[in-house]
Amino acid sequence: RTARDTLRLELLDRLVGDYYQIDPNKALQYARQGVAESRSLQNQPQEGQFLNNIAICHSILGELDSSKFYFLKAGDVGKAHQNLDLVYSAAQNVAVIEYQRGRHDSALFYFKPVFDKISKEKNARKRADAYSFMGAILIQQKDYDGAHFYLAKAYDLYKEEGRDKFAIAKALNNLAIIARNRNDYPTALKYYEEAIGLIKADGPSTSLGDLLNNAGAAHFDL
């Protein structure tokens, strides 16, 4: 393996990143080329990264079966070479895919080890995102006490950071969903109204329409 080989793999990785949103099929082509060349050079860590890239391309293209398959392959390579960042990243992405498909037990299975790791980290934003996703999963499992616990923590961290109003509003929306499922409509309205105020401050969006619809439903349920 030469410096030229290493540079070529780095360039392929950059090409994949540059083409993700412009032309995901082109990105996929370069990622597959990266896997083939990594294997020929017996560079397994780089192979794992290109497998992860292939999974992302399939996800962008809406090909969730293929995306999950390649994320799991990337995770296996990460495990073999003790690349824990790749292992946890792959597991989190599979959890998101399973959640999108309505497979919430499977989403929890893949996300729980990732959650246990992130919840011990110092990065408040990463912890908030992990709490938010765990809360969303638990809502779908009708574990409203657990969901409320994590979403309240996410809300507090997002509010403390103060920069991402959409993330705060999303946490409030999920807390309102819990309140509605508990038939606590006044609390649901309180959460919706706070969320609407935040979204309005950032200008019109589709999220505002959704929140207004949800708030209206909670009002009529009173």
N, C-alpha and C positions, 0 to 999 in steps of 0.2 A: 504494500500500500504506500503510495507516494503522496507528496504534498499536492501534486496535480490532481490525483484522485480525490483527495479530501476537498479541494477547492471545487471540483466538478460537482460533488454531492451538495456542497453548500449552495452553489449556484442553482442547482435543480430545486432545492428547498425554497430558495427565494422566488423562483419562477412560480412554484405552486402557490406561495403566499400572495404573489402579485395577481395571479389569475383567478383566485377563489371567486370573487364577486363579478369580475369582468366576463370570464368564460370558464365556468366550473368544469366543463368537459375537457378543456385544454389543461386546466390544473390537474385533473384526474390523469390525463396522459403523462404529464411530467412526474406525477407522484408514482405511477406504475413504473416508469423508467427508473426512478430513484430506488424503488424496491429491488428491481432487477440488478442494478449496478451495486447496490449495497450488499446484496447476496453474493455477487461475483467477487466482491472484495472482502467478504466475510466480516462486514461491519454491521453486526446485529443491532447495536444501539441506534444507528442511523436508519436501519431497516424498520425498526419500531416506529420512528418518527414519521417515515414515509407511509407506513400502514395507517397511522393516525391521520395523516393528510388525506389518504384515500377515503377513510371513513367520513371525514368532514365534507369532502366533495360529494359523496353520495347523499349525505344529509342535506346539503344545499340543493341537490337535485330532487329531493323528496323521496329518495330510494332508501327507506328506513331499514329494510331487511339487510341490505348490503352494508349500510352504515354501521349497524349493530355488529355484524359479522367482523368487519375490519377493526372496529374499536376493540372488540374482544381479542382479536389476533394481536393488536398493538399492546394490549394489556399483558398478554402472555409473554411477549418478547420483553416487556418491561420487567415482569417478574423474574424471568430467566437471568436478567442482567442487573437486577436490583435497582432499576430505575423507578423509584417509587412515585415520582412526579407523573410519569407516563401511566403507571398502574392506576393511580387515583383519578387522573384526568379521564382515562378511558372508562373507568367505572362510572364516573359522574355523567359522562355523555350517554352511556347506555341507560342510566337511570332516567335521564331526560327523555330519551326515545320511548322507553317503556311507559313513562307518565303520559306522553302525548298519545299513546295508543290505548290508554285507559287500563293499563296493566299495573295497577298501583301497588300490589303486593310485590311484584317483581321490581318495580322502581325503588321501593323501600329496601329490598334485598341488596341491590347494587349500590344504593346511596348511603346506607348506614355506615359502612367502614369509612367512606369519604367524610361523612358528617362527623364521625367520632374524631377524625384527624383535624378537620378544619375548626371544630368548636374549641380546640385547645390552642389555636394559633392567636397571635397578637393582632393580626390584621383585622380590624373591626369590620371593614366592608365585606371581606370574605366570610366572616362569621355571620354577618347580617344576611347575606345571600343564602348561606347554608340553612339558617333558621327559617328563612322565608320559604325555601323549597321544601324543607321538611314539614313545615306547617301546611303547605298546599297538598302534599301527599296525604297527611293525616286527615285533612278535611274530606278527601275522597274516600278514606276508610271510615269516615264518620266517628273518628276519635277527636271530638271537638275540644275536650279538655287539653289533650296533648297539643293539638293544633293551635289553640289559643295561647298556650304557654310559649311556644316557639315564635309565633307571629308577633306577640307582644314584645318579645326580645328583639326581633328583627326591626319592628317599628321604632323602638327606643334607640337602637344603634343608627338606623337611617336618619332619625330626627336629630340625633347628636351630631352626625356628620353634616346634615343640613343642605347638602348640595343637590341631591337627586330627589326632586319632588315627585317624580313619577314612581320611584321605588317606595317612597313613603305612602303615596296614594294607593299603590298596589297592596301594600300591607294592610292599610285601612279597609280596602275593599274586601280582602279575605277575612279580616276580623268582623266585618259587617255580615259576610256570608255565614259565619259561625253564629252570630247573634240571631240572624233570621232563622237558622235551623234550630235554635233554642227557643224560638217564638218570642224573642226579646226585641221587638220591633223598634221601640224608642232608642235603644242602644245602637241598633243597625243604622237608623237614620242619622244618629250623631256621627257615626263613622263615615257614612256616605257624604254627609254635608262637609265634613272636614276634608275628605278626599277631593270633592268637587271644587272646593275653594283653592286647593293646591294646583289642580289641573288647570283651572281657569286662569290662574296667575301666569301659567306658562303658555297660554294661547289655546286656540281650538285644537281638538284632537278627537280621534275616534274613541279614545278612552273616556273622554268627557261624556259622549253620548251613551256609552255603556253604563257609566256611573249614574247618569240622570235616569236611565231606564230602571236601574236597580233601586235607586232611591224612591222612584215613583211606586214601584211594586211594594216596597217596605211601607210606604205611607198608606197605600190602600189596604195593606194587611192589618193595620192598626185597629 
